[in-house]
Amino acid sequence: MHSTRILFFYLAALLSISFPLRAHDIVLLGDESRTRLLASCKMCQGQMVTVATPRSRASAQDVASSAHKARHAVIVIDASVGPLPVAREHILIARQAGVPSLSLMFTNMNRLEGMQDAGELLELEELEVRELLDKYEMGGDKAMVFHDASIRSIKRLHTNGVGMEAMLRAVQALPERKVHSLEPFSGTRFLAHLYLLTPQESKFTAPLSNASSIGLWINGQSLRARVRTKQAVQPGSVRELEFETDKPIVAPIGSRLLLEQSGNIVGAGVLSRGG
C-alpha cells in the first residue's frame, strides 16, 4: 500500500513541470470555523492581499475551485476538538489544486483556557496535522502555525503569530503560484494515473468498474465522467485509467485531478495522455 502511494506521488511530480504565475488569493480551508475567522478579519480584503474561503459544507469540487488560483492555503483547526476528517480532505484538495504552500491556524483557543494539559493537547493536534501534510507531501515540517488567541493556560505558546493579521504578514513572502506548462489537451477521452482512496481516507470510496459515473475536477473545471476499464479498480490501488467526460476538458498534460462522490473526494490523479 505504501509503495503504491509513493508511485502515485512520484508520477505527479514527474509530470508537473511549471513556470511562475502572478500570485493570487489566500484561501482558508478545513474546519467550519474558517468562515467566522474570515468574517472577523479587517485586513483580508485589502489591496495587498485577498483572502477567501469556500462556503459552509462546500463540495470537494467547490473547494478545489476556491483553491485553484490561491498561492497559499491555511488549514483551519478547531483547537477544542482537534483535526476532523475535513482537514485531511482539504489538504489533499489543496495539493491537487496546485497550492504551493500551506500553514495551520488553530481557532477557539479560548475554549482551552483552564485546562491543565492544554499545552500537551495542542502539541498533539499540531503533530497530527503535520503528519497529514507529510503524507500528502505538503511539507509538514516547514508549515507555519498560527493561533487565533493566546491563553493563560499555555505560558509558552509555540507559534508563528497570533491572529489573522500576524498570519497575513507572515505569508506575504511565501512562493508565487505556479501552473503547468506542458502539452495542452482538449477532448472528452483521456487517461490518468489514479490513486483511489482507502476507506480509512474516505468513507465514500468504493471500487470503480466499467461505466461507473463519477464527479471529476481538473484545472478549475467540474464535470461528470465515466470510467472505461476491463477490470474493477479497488480502493488503495494506483492505476492508469481511462475516462470519458460529458464535455471537453481543457487542461495541460500533467494537470492534477480529483474524483468526487456525494461531494467528497474518493480519488486523486494526474492527467497522463489523451485517449
Secondary structure by P-SEA (a helix, b strand, c coil): caaaaaaaaaaaaaacccccccbbbbbbbcccaaaaaaaaccccccccbbbbbccccccaaaaaaaaccccbbbbcccccccccaaaaaaaaaaaaacccbbbbbbccccccccccaaaaaaaaaaaaaaaaaaaaccccccbbbbbccccccccccccccccaaaaaaaacccccbbbbccccccccccccbbbbbcccccccbbbbcccbbbbbbcccbbbbbbbbcccccccccccbbbbbccccccccccccbbbbccccccccccccccc
